[in-house]
Amino acid sequence: MGEDQGLTDQGKYRTATFKNCSQSTPRAFRVNAGYMLFAKVKVCRGTAVKVTGRCSGWEGVWSQGG
């Protein structure tokens, strides 16, 4: 499980929770949030129903222009 947070070109933050992590295989996910300026993610323990609250720190994974 995890969360993705990003800043849009409208100056708004968008957060999405995704529940398709895998210990053995990277999983793709998509957030329909318009034009993004940067994105960061964190990974959390939990089930397909609930995040337990044990999460990594936020880590930047993409930024516009770099």
C-alpha atoms as an extended CHARMM CRD file, in Angstrom:
* protein
*
        66  EXT
         1         1  MET       CA              0.0000000000        0.0000000000        0.0000000000  PROA      1               0.0000000000
         2         2  GLY       CA              1.1000000000        3.5640000000       -0.3680000000  PROA      2               0.0000000000
         3         3  GLU       CA              0.2170000000        7.1490000000       -0.9840000000  PROA      3               0.0000000000
         4         4  ASP       CA              1.1750000000        9.5320000000       -3.7440000000  PROA      4               0.0000000000
         5         5  GLN       CA              1.1110000000       13.2970000000       -3.2740000000  PROA      5               0.0000000000
         6         6  GLY       CA              1.8020000000       15.9210000000       -5.8890000000  PROA      6               0.0000000000
         7         7  LEU       CA              1.5610000000       19.6210000000       -6.6120000000  PROA      7               0.0000000000
         8         8  THR       CA             -0.4180000000       20.6430000000       -9.6880000000  PROA      8               0.0000000000
         9         9  ASP       CA              0.1620000000       23.6470000000      -11.9060000000  PROA      9               0.0000000000
        10        10  GLN       CA             -2.9170000000       25.1520000000      -10.2410000000  PROA      10              0.0000000000
        11        11  GLY       CA             -1.0400000000       25.3030000000       -6.9150000000  PROA      11              0.0000000000
        12        12  LYS       CA             -3.1200000000       22.5290000000       -5.3850000000  PROA      12              0.0000000000
        13        13  TYR       CA             -1.9590000000       19.3150000000       -3.7730000000  PROA      13              0.0000000000
        14        14  ARG       CA             -3.5040000000       16.0380000000       -4.8620000000  PROA      14              0.0000000000
        15        15  THR       CA             -3.1750000000       12.8860000000       -2.7780000000  PROA      15              0.0000000000
        16        16  ALA       CA             -4.0410000000        9.3820000000       -3.9110000000  PROA      16              0.0000000000
        17        17  THR       CA             -3.9110000000        6.0980000000       -2.0180000000  PROA      17              0.0000000000
        18        18  PHE       CA             -2.9920000000        2.9870000000       -3.9340000000  PROA      18              0.0000000000
        19        19  LYS       CA             -3.2970000000       -0.6200000000       -2.7920000000  PROA      19              0.0000000000
        20        20  ASN       CA             -1.3460000000       -2.5730000000       -5.3760000000  PROA      20              0.0000000000
        21        21  CYS       CA              2.1580000000       -2.8250000000       -3.9210000000  PROA      21              0.0000000000
        22        22  SER       CA              4.0660000000       -6.0760000000       -4.2300000000  PROA      22              0.0000000000
        23        23  GLN       CA              7.1220000000       -7.3270000000       -2.3760000000  PROA      23              0.0000000000
        24        24  SER       CA              8.3720000000       -9.1420000000       -5.4500000000  PROA      24              0.0000000000
        25        25  THR       CA              7.1570000000       -7.1740000000       -8.4950000000  PROA      25              0.0000000000
        26        26  PRO       CA              6.9820000000       -3.3880000000       -9.0500000000  PROA      26              0.0000000000
        27        27  ARG       CA              3.4000000000       -2.2940000000       -9.6910000000  PROA      27              0.0000000000
        28        28  ALA       CA              2.3790000000        0.6440000000      -11.8350000000  PROA      28              0.0000000000
        29        29  PHE       CA             -0.3150000000        3.1020000000      -10.8050000000  PROA      29              0.0000000000
        30        30  ARG       CA             -1.7680000000        6.2300000000      -12.2910000000  PROA      30              0.0000000000
        31        31  VAL       CA             -3.1830000000        9.3570000000      -10.6590000000  PROA      31              0.0000000000
        32        32  ASN       CA             -5.4710000000       11.5160000000      -12.7820000000  PROA      32              0.0000000000
        33        33  ALA       CA             -4.4730000000       14.8840000000      -11.3400000000  PROA      33              0.0000000000
        34        34  GLY       CA             -3.8580000000       17.1320000000      -14.3330000000  PROA      34              0.0000000000
        35        35  TYR       CA             -0.5190000000       18.7900000000      -15.0090000000  PROA      35              0.0000000000
        36        36  MET       CA              1.8870000000       17.9780000000      -12.1790000000  PROA      36              0.0000000000
        37        37  LEU       CA              4.9140000000       19.9700000000      -11.0220000000  PROA      37              0.0000000000
        38        38  PHE       CA              6.2920000000       17.3370000000       -8.6740000000  PROA      38              0.0000000000
        39        39  ALA       CA              5.3010000000       14.0670000000       -7.0480000000  PROA      39              0.0000000000
        40        40  LYS       CA              6.3530000000       12.2370000000       -3.9160000000  PROA      40              0.0000000000
        41        41  VAL       CA              5.3140000000        8.8920000000       -2.4620000000  PROA      41              0.0000000000
        42        42  LYS       CA              5.4300000000        6.8770000000        0.7340000000  PROA      42              0.0000000000
        43        43  VAL       CA              4.9660000000        3.1680000000        1.3000000000  PROA      43              0.0000000000
        44        44  CYS       CA              2.7850000000        1.8480000000        4.1220000000  PROA      44              0.0000000000
        45        45  ARG       CA              2.0930000000       -1.5130000000        5.6790000000  PROA      45              0.0000000000
        46        46  GLY       CA             -1.4710000000       -2.7320000000        5.5880000000  PROA      46              0.0000000000
        47        47  THR       CA             -4.0490000000       -4.7710000000        3.7720000000  PROA      47              0.0000000000
        48        48  ALA       CA             -6.1210000000       -4.1100000000        0.6700000000  PROA      48              0.0000000000
        49        49  VAL       CA             -8.7160000000       -2.5990000000        2.9870000000  PROA      49              0.0000000000
        50        50  LYS       CA             -6.7700000000       -0.5330000000        5.5110000000  PROA      50              0.0000000000
        51        51  VAL       CA             -3.4120000000        1.2050000000        6.0420000000  PROA      51              0.0000000000
        52        52  THR       CA             -1.9630000000        0.3060000000        9.4560000000  PROA      52              0.0000000000
        53        53  GLY       CA             -0.2050000000        3.6320000000        9.9070000000  PROA      53              0.0000000000
        54        54  ARG       CA              3.3190000000        2.2090000000        9.6830000000  PROA      54              0.0000000000
        55        55  CYS       CA              4.6510000000        4.2070000000        6.7510000000  PROA      55              0.0000000000
        56        56  SER       CA              7.9930000000        5.2630000000        5.3240000000  PROA      56              0.0000000000
        57        57  GLY       CA              8.8900000000        8.9120000000        5.0140000000  PROA      57              0.0000000000
        58        58  TRP       CA              7.8660000000       10.9010000000        1.9290000000  PROA      58              0.0000000000
        59        59  GLU       CA             10.3250000000       10.5080000000       -0.9360000000  PROA      59              0.0000000000
        60        60  GLY       CA             10.3780000000       12.6320000000       -4.0970000000  PROA      60              0.0000000000
        61        61  VAL       CA             10.0650000000       10.5040000000       -7.2320000000  PROA      61              0.0000000000
        62        62  TRP       CA              9.5040000000       13.0180000000      -10.0240000000  PROA      62              0.0000000000
        63        63  SER       CA              9.6830000000       16.7640000000      -10.6950000000  PROA      63              0.0000000000
        64        64  GLN       CA              8.8450000000       18.7890000000      -13.7750000000  PROA      64              0.0000000000
        65        65  GLY       CA             11.9790000000       19.6740000000      -15.6870000000  PROA      65              0.0000000000
        66        66  GLY       CA             14.2580000000       17.3600000000      -13.7970000000  PROA      66              0.0000000000
